[in-house]
Every structure is written in C-alpha cells, then in structure tokens.
Amino acid sequence: MGRTLLYPFAGAGIGFLVGFVIVRMMAGASPPSDTTAITLFVGTFLAGTGAIAGAIIGGVEFLKRRDQAREAQVQGESESEV
C-alpha cells in the first residue's frame, strides 16, 4: 500500500522537473518573469500527469503483489491438505 501512495508523489516530482528543464532549455534569452510563469504552468501540468501515471503504476504493483500473495496462500493450503 505504501508504493501506491509513494508512486504518485514521485511521478509528480519527476513531471515537474521535466517541465522545468524543458522550459529552461526552450526559453533561451526570454525575460525571467515570462519563463517563471511558463515554467509554473508547464511544470504543474506535467506534475499532474506524472501523478496520474504514478498512481496507475502503483495500483498495478499493489494488485500484482496481492494476487501473488493469494496464489501463494492457496498453494500452501493445498499442499498442506495432501
């Protein structure tokens, strides 16, 4: 369950950093006030998309581990019955 909560935060952080780097690379000699606003908008958008992607990945990991634990439990019970 911890990964389900951790992955969205990691995705948001990575998304914001990617937005920050892309805007700074593309801005060139633009005034700092313009690049700050654009960085905030693009970084926020990519942070949101990164959080969504992180939540999906974390949820899939959680479900995968839960299914593996159930299979191991069922397999252990069937072996003990024999």
matplotlib code that plots the C-alpha trace (Angstrom):
import matplotlib.pyplot as plt

x = [0.0, 2.9, 4.0, 0.5, 1.0, 4.6, 4.4, 2.1, 4.4, 7.5, 5.6, 4.6, 8.2, 9.6, 6.9, 7.6, 11.4, 10.9, 8.7, 11.2, 14.1, 12.2, 11.0, 14.5, 16.0, 13.5, 13.3, 16.7, 17.1, 13.4, 12.8, 12.8, 9.2, 7.9, 9.9, 8.8, 5.1, 5.5, 7.6, 4.9, 2.1, 4.0, 5.5, 2.1, 0.6, 3.3, 3.3, -0.4, 0.1, 3.1, 1.0, -1.8, 0.8, 2.4, -1.0, -1.8, 1.7, 1.4, -2.1, -1.0, 2.0, -0.3, -2.8, 0.0, 1.6, -1.8, -2.6, 0.8, 0.2, -3.2, -1.8, 1.0, -1.5, -3.8, -0.9, 0.3, -3.1, -3.5, 0.0, -0.8, -4.1, -2.3]
y = [0.0, 2.3, 2.2, 3.1, 6.3, 6.9, 6.5, 9.5, 11.8, 10.5, 10.9, 14.5, 15.4, 13.9, 15.6, 19.0, 18.6, 17.6, 20.6, 22.9, 21.6, 21.7, 25.3, 26.4, 24.8, 26.3, 29.8, 31.0, 34.7, 35.4, 37.6, 35.8, 36.8, 35.1, 31.9, 31.7, 31.8, 29.3, 27.0, 27.1, 26.2, 23.5, 22.1, 21.9, 20.2, 17.6, 17.1, 16.3, 13.8, 12.3, 11.8, 10.1, 7.8, 7.1, 6.2, 3.8, 2.1, 2.0, 0.5, -2.2, -3.1, -3.3, -5.6, -7.8, -8.3, -9.0, -11.6, -13.3, -13.4, -15.0, -17.6, -18.5, -18.8, -21.0, -23.1, -23.5, -24.6, -27.2, -28.7, -29.0, -30.9, -33.5]
z = [0.0, 0.6, -3.0, -4.1, -2.1, -3.0, -6.8, -7.4, -5.4, -7.3, -10.6, -9.8, -8.8, -12.0, -14.1, -12.6, -13.1, -16.7, -17.3, -15.6, -17.7, -21.0, -20.4, -19.4, -22.5, -24.8, -23.2, -24.3, -23.6, -22.6, -19.7, -16.3, -15.5, -18.6, -18.1, -14.5, -15.4, -18.2, -16.0, -13.4, -15.9, -17.8, -14.6, -12.9, -15.9, -16.1, -12.4, -12.6, -15.5, -13.6, -10.5, -12.5, -14.2, -10.8, -9.2, -12.1, -11.8, -8.0, -8.2, -10.7, -8.5, -5.4, -7.2, -8.7, -5.2, -3.7, -6.3, -5.9, -2.1, -2.6, -5.0, -2.6, 0.2, -1.8, -3.0, 0.6, 1.8, -1.0, -0.3, 3.5, 2.7, 0.7]

ax = plt.figure().add_subplot(projection="3d")
ax.plot(x, y, z, "-o")
ax.set_aspect("equal")
plt.show()
